[in-house]
Amino acid sequence: MPFLNVVDPAFDFTAPEVLAAQDAGWYADSPLGPIVVRHAEAQEVLRDRRLDHGGDGFLRRDGITSGPVYDWWVPMVVNHDGADHRRLRGLVGRAFTPRTVDGLRPFIRATAEALADEFAGTGETEFAGAFADRLPLAVMSELLGVPAADHDVFSTWSSDIGLIFALAAGGDTAARVERAVVGLSGYIDTLIDERSKNPADDLISHMVAAWQVEATVTREELRNLLVTLIFGAHDNTSHQFSNAMVCFTEHPGQWTLLRDRPDLADRAVLETMRWRPSAASVFRRATEDLTFHGLDVTAGTFMTIAVPTAQRDPRAYPGGRSFDITAVREAPLLQFGAGPHYCLGYALAHAQLREALPVLVRRFGPPAVAGEVSWRPPIGTHGPDRLPLRFAVA
């Protein structure tokens, strides 16, 4: 059985040896347990009722048994099923209705234009910080009602909390996640108090009103939902933006094609998400002893989906080992989960890329890497933390 050292900072889910493991079978071994490398089996893992999201087992695996991170993670909405999951998801789902998302599109386009103005003169920018981080932060703040003056500190917290899925990478990861959880929780508490006294036309005000009137969640659950919403709405989308640009630095002809054929924008967004997903790994935990496609799995074992690998599986995507924005891909993306736990933020993330990418393609020529790129750990939320780019003249 192939062994993949997915916690090595230099590991690449799309390296030749990983694709060779995919050709050989549906899973490989790793320091984290079985790694699912094929799409069909990954889809089954996401939908198998004998598997859950891991709850406190995920944290115990990395030595966290109490404290702020534990108190945030264990009660999180994704760690509930059945009636409790529907109750919690019902409240936060109001943030992502089609009407809400469509109402944000003009703001997204205007913000993308304004951010592009800042580097239009030189055609050079550190894209992760100048655009990929700031656009979803502005959109999330517009949605929630976070003052612009708080964006900088808010950005650090909402980015660092995304390292929760990379705890196995070690170093200062756990400490950064804890600081982010503490900071965001305190900040959200302040906003809840403020909106209780002075409601506004923003999501936090609406959720506070629902909490006070409907009493379907506790204050602690409301805070947890808001912290989780921030974590999902900003960090993953930020890294997906940067990952999309990396796709086009590797395939500049596809950028030119998109400029000539703006009707391909929807496919281009989905293809960048497939080719370089920001959620590089998704895991599930066995709740009982089971046999999965011939593999005996004991209760408590985590099965980790290698999302970038599985999303290049030619068994699911004909021609899937090529980046092609004209291709019609039938198989669903894996990074957003499946079933009752399908990611609520998908529509908003897609809308941001769908509105912003045409702005950049119209205004700039193909991007090229213009300096050293620094990357997040290969597991968890993955993408560049620093991405210097130079755009060709359009």
Secondary structure, 3 states (H helix, E strand, C coil): CCECCCCCCCCCCCCHHHHHHHHHCCEEECCCCCEECCHHHHHHHHHCCCEECCHHHHHHCCCCCCCHHHHHHCCCHHHCCHHHHHHHHHHHHHHHCHHHHHHHHHHHHHHHHHHHHHHHCCCEEEHHHHHHCHHHHHHHHHHHCCCHHHHHHHHHHHHHHHHHHHHHHCCCHHHHHHHHHHHHHHHHHHHHHHHHHCCCCCHHHHHHHHHHHHCCCCHHHHHHHHHHHHHHHHHHHHHHHHHHHHHHHHCHHHHHHHHHCHHHHHHHHHHHHHHCCCECEEEEEECCCEEECCEEECCCCEEEEEHHHHCCCCCCCCCCCCCCCCCCCCCCCCCCCCHHHCCCCHHHHHHHHHHHHHHHHHHCCCEEECCCCEECCCCCECCEEECEEEECCC
